[in-house]
Amino acid sequence: MVVATTRSGEGVSRAELFSGERGVLSFADITVSIPPETARNVGEVQWPRSLPGDPARDFVTIRADLIDSTQAVAIVDAVAGKSKPRRVLVFVHGFNNRFEDAVYRFAQIVHDSKLEAAPVLFTWPSRGQIFAYGYDRESSNFSRDALEAVLTALVRNKQVDEIAVLAHSMGNWVAIEALRQMALRQGHLPAKINTVMLAAPDVDVDVFRTQIEAIGRPRPEFTVFVSRNDKALAVSRRVWGSTARLGEIDPTAEPFKSQLEGQGIVVVDLTEVQSGDALNHGTFAESPEVVRLIGSRIAGSDLTETRMGLGDHIGQITTGAATTVGAAAGLVLTAPIAIFDGQTRENYGNRVNELGHTVSGTAGATGDLITAPLGGTTSDGRAAPPTAAAVRPDEAGDGK
């Protein structure tokens, strides 16, 4: 990956490369080795138990070189050229991230999402300490001009066709502010920036409304990942005295529902999704289904061209099967990830109806697995337990 950073490189060892202090915009070229699939689960970052680490079981940095902006452009050109269209993904990490935290998390996201794009990490000066929230917040403000400069350079690069931005937590403030500044300077955001994904955004919901209005239209497709049980954002809300942080809203409640629909913003509710994160703040990267969805969303054009909702796509990537049994399982697994997008709701209802028409031909082979969710009773006449596939089309995606 190419790294663009506003962290300081002064007074650190070559092994550390950058600290949590503030510096000038600098660049690095980093290669990370990831253990084979047999030695890890999707969503995991396996830290070395001891240095230098074992590539058979650990994430290991095998190259880390300081480079200049010209070298950074050359690397981006070479990697982006391997995909058609030539894509770049810019990732902006969140609060409490050391430099190596950001590098390994981004490597995991790129690898697990099977993304075909040039990965560019924008890492800002977070001290990686729980009690440095105020310092990190000011560092995010300090870094927004630099991120804008990086995005502007990518837009001007004739070897790049599409740019996607993925931000997490406090990194959303950096990303949205940089995009807002670009739009105000240029009158609108450049068309090359076609996808913006905001994961667990630690941004006041009222402030976000003003930011998105300032960005105006035309603008990229915005997708917001929220979780109503995000404990980290609950703490942030109390710290700031905020009415609500964007990443923890209930997208079915007003005024959020109308405001987001009016702005054409898709909301992905991850409240019911299980991951290894006890705070429910990093689900976007740790859930196998969600991280693969991110890759599909960035690849993006097929979702728009086929008018397929995001929820439908999750069902497909989860099951990978076209059989009736696979379709039923896909619907069950789609339900925990509530997608607030009109097209998804329509397609979800159609899939339930289509499955109902085809189930009779396979009921003998599949038994209660299929007939219980759809028929309301099992084959022996017992009442069926409620399942996700029993959701009525007009309720699909309400998070219940």
N, C-alpha and C positions, 0 to 999 in steps of 0.2 A: 504494500500500500504506500501511497504518497501521503506524508503527514505535513499539514500546514498548522503552525502553532504560534500562539502568543505567549507561551511559557518561556521562561528564561533558561538558557543553557549555561549560565555562568556559575562557577563554583560547584559543578556536579561532575561525577566520574563519567567516563565513556559508557559504562554499563547503564547508568541512569539516564543519560542523554539530556533530559529536561526535568526541571523541578516544578513546584507549584507556584513559584514566584512569577511576576510579570516581566515580559521582555518584548522585543521587537518581533515582527512576523518572520518566522524562520521555516525551513523545510527539511524534511528527512525522507529517506527511502528505507522502508522496513519490510522484511520478509519474515513471516511467522510460519512455523511448522505445526500442523495440527495432527493429533493422533488419528490412526485409522478408525473407521466406523466400528470395528469390533471392540475397540477399547474405550469408547465414549458414547454418551447419549446426545442426541440433538438438543441444543440449548445449554450444554455444559461448557464451562471454561475450566480446564484442569490445570491448576497452577503447579509449577515444578515443586516437588517436595524438597529438593535441594538443587542448588545451581551446579552445573549449567542446565540440568533437566534432562529427562529421557524422552526423546521424540516418539518412542513407542507408546507412551502413556501421558505425556505432558504437552502443553503448549510451550513451544520453545522459539525464542527469537534467534534466527540464524544469520540475520544481517541487519545492521542499523547504521546507516551512513548519513551524515549531514550533507545536504545538497543545496544548490542555489535554485532560484526560480526558473531559470532556463532548463536546468536538468529536470526539475519537477514537471515542466510542460512536456518534455520529451518522453518521460515515463508514462504520463497520462495518455499521450498520443498513441504510444505503442500498445498499451493495454486496452484502451477504448476501441482501438482499431480491430480487436478480435471479435467484437460483437456488432451485429447489424440490427438496428441502427447503432451508431457508436455512442455508448452511454457512459455516464459518470454518476456514481453515487457519493454524495457528500454526507458524512455522518458527524453529528455534533452531540457529544456526550453530556451527561448531566452532573449534578452536584456530587461532591465527595468522591471524585475520581482522580487517582494518581495517573501519571502519564501511561504507565504500563497497564493500568486498569482499562483505559480507553482503547489502547492498541489491541489487547487481547479480546475485549468484548466486540470490537468491530470486526476482528478477524473471524470470530465465531459467527457473527451475523452474516457476513459475506459467504462463509463456507456453508453454513446450514441452510441459507436461503437459496443456494445454488445460483447465485446472481452472476449474470454475464454483464459486467460493467467494470470500469476502472474505479477502484475504491480510493476515495480521498477522505482522510480523517482530519477534521478540524478540531483541535484540542486546545482549550483555553485554560488559564491558570487556576485550576482547582487545587486546593492544598490536600485534598483527600482526607479531611478530618471532619468528624461529625459537628464539632463546635465551631467550625470555620464557615458557617452558613453566610454570615454577613460579608466576609471576605470574598467568598465565591460569587455572591450576587454582584458585588461591585466589579469583580473580574469579568463577569459576563457582559456588563456594560462596557468595560474596557475593550472587549474583543469584538464588538459588533461591526466596527469599521473594517477590521481586518477580514472578517468573514465576507463582508460585502465586496472587498477587493478580490478575494479568492473567487467568489461566484462571478464577478464581472470578468475576470481573466478567463474563466471557463466558458462563459458566454461568447467571448470574442474569439475563442479558439476555433478555427475552421475545421479542425479534426474531431470536434465534438458535436453530436447531433442532439442529444437529450441529456438533461441534468435532473437528477432526483435528489431531494434533500430529506434526510431522516434525522430527527432530533429527539432527544430523550430528556425528560425532567426539566431542570433549569436550563439545559441547552436549548430548549424551545424558545426561551426569551432571546437568546443570542440569534437564533435562526430567524424568528419572526421579525425582530428589529432590523436585521440586515436586509431581509426581503422588503420590509416597509420602506427603508431608506432607498433601496434600489428603485422601487416603484415611484417614490416621490421625486427622485432625481431625473428619472427617465420618462415619467408620465404613466408608465405601466411596467409590469414585469416582463422581461424578454420571454418569447415563446419557447426558447430552449429549456427553460425551467418548467417542466410539465407535470411534476409530481412533488408534493410536499406531504410528508407523513409526520405527525406530531404524536409521540408516544408519551403518555403520562405527563402532559405539559404542566409544569409548575408555573403557571401564569394566571393572574387574576382574570376571571371570566369577563368582567366588564372591560378591563384593559384590552383583552383579546378582541372584543367586539370593535373597539375603536381602531385597533391595528388592522384588522381585516377590511374595515371600511376604507382606511387610508390606502391599503394596497390596491383596492378597486378592481376593476375588470378591464380587459380579460386577465385572468390569473390562472395559475396551475390548479390541478385537482388537489384539493386539501382533504386529507383523511386524518381524523383525530381518534386515538386509542384512549379510552377512558376505563376506569374501574372505580366503582362506588365504595370499594373496601380498601382503597389505597391508603395505607397507614402513614406513609411518608408525606403524602400531600395533606392528610388531615393535620399533621403537625405543622406543616408550612402554613396552612390556613390560619391556625391559631397564632403562629409567630407574626404573620402579617396583619392579622385582624381582618382577613378577607372574607367576604360573604361566601365565595366558592372559588376553588382552583379549577381551571378548565379540565384537568385530568381526572377529577373525581365527581363530575356532575352526573345527574340522572338525565340522560338525553330524552326521556319520555316526559319530563316535567317542564312546565312553563316557568319562565319565558325561554328557557334554553332550546326547547324543541322548535319553536317557531323561528327563533333567531338563526339557528344553524341551518334549518331547512331553507330559510329565506336567502341565506348566503351560499346555498348549494354545497354545504360541507357534509361529507359522509362521516358518521360516527360509528366506531366499532366498540361495543361494550364488552369488556373482558372480565366483568365482575365474577362470572361463574366459571371462568377458566382456571384450571389448576396448574400451578408451576412450582418450582423449587424455591421461590422467593417468598419468605414469610411476611414481608411487608406488602406484597402484591404491587410492587412498584416497577419490577423489571420483567413482567410477564411477556411483554412484546418480544423479548429476546430469548426467554427461557422456555416458552411453550413451542413445541415442534410445529403445531398447526399454524400458529401466528407468525413465526419467523418465516415459514414457507410462503404464507400469504403475502408477507412483505416483499419477498422476491418476485412473486407473481404480479403484485401491484406495480412494482417498479418496471417490470418488463412491459406491462400495462396496456399496450394498444389492443390486445386481443380482448380484454375485458370490455373496452368501449365498443369495439367494432361488432362484437357478438351480442351486445346489450346484456351481458351476463352480470348479475349482481354479485357483490363480494361474498355474500353468504353462500350462494350456490357454489362458488369456486372453492370455498373451504370444504364443503361436502365432497367435492371431487378429489381434492388433493389428500383428504383424509382417508378415503376408501380406495380410490384408484380402481373401482370396479363398476361395471355396467349391469351387473345382474340385479335381480330384484332384491336379494339379500343385501348386496352392497349398497343399493340405493337407499334401502331402509336405514342401514347403519349410517349412511351419509347424512340423512335427515336428523337422526338422533344426535350425531356429533356436531351438526351445524347449530343446533339450538342454543348451546351454552355461549356461543359467540354471536351476540345480537348485533346485526348490521342495520343501522338506521339509514336506509337508502330505499327510495320508492321502488326501484327496479328489483331489488332483492326480495322485497315483500311479495311482489307480483310473481316472480319466478318460484319462490318458495311454495306459494299456494298452488301453482301449476304442477310442481313436482309431487306434492302430496296427492293431488287429484290423479295424476298419471300413474303413480304407484298404486293407488286404489284400484285402477282399471286393470292393472297387470298382475295384481297379487293373487287372484283366484287361480291362475294357471300354475302357481308355484306353491300354493298353500300346503299341498300334500307333502311336498319335499321339505318345506321349511318349518311347518308346524306353528307353534304359538309365537315364535319370534316375529313373524309377520302379521298374523291375524290378530294378535292382541292389541298392538298399537292402533291398527286401522279399523278393526271391527267393533271394538268396545267390549267384546267377550272373547274368551279363549275357545279352542275347538271343542272343549267339553262343557261349554255353557257358563263357566265361571266368569265373574266380572274381571276385566283386564285391569292391571295397574296402569296408572297414567304414565306416559312416556313422552319424550320430546316430539316424537312423530305424530302424537295425537293433537298437537297444537292446531287450532283452526287457522286458515290462511290469514284472516284479519288480525290474528294475535301474534303472528310470526314476528320475531324480532323485538318483542316488548320486554325481554329480559326476565320474564317470569318462568 
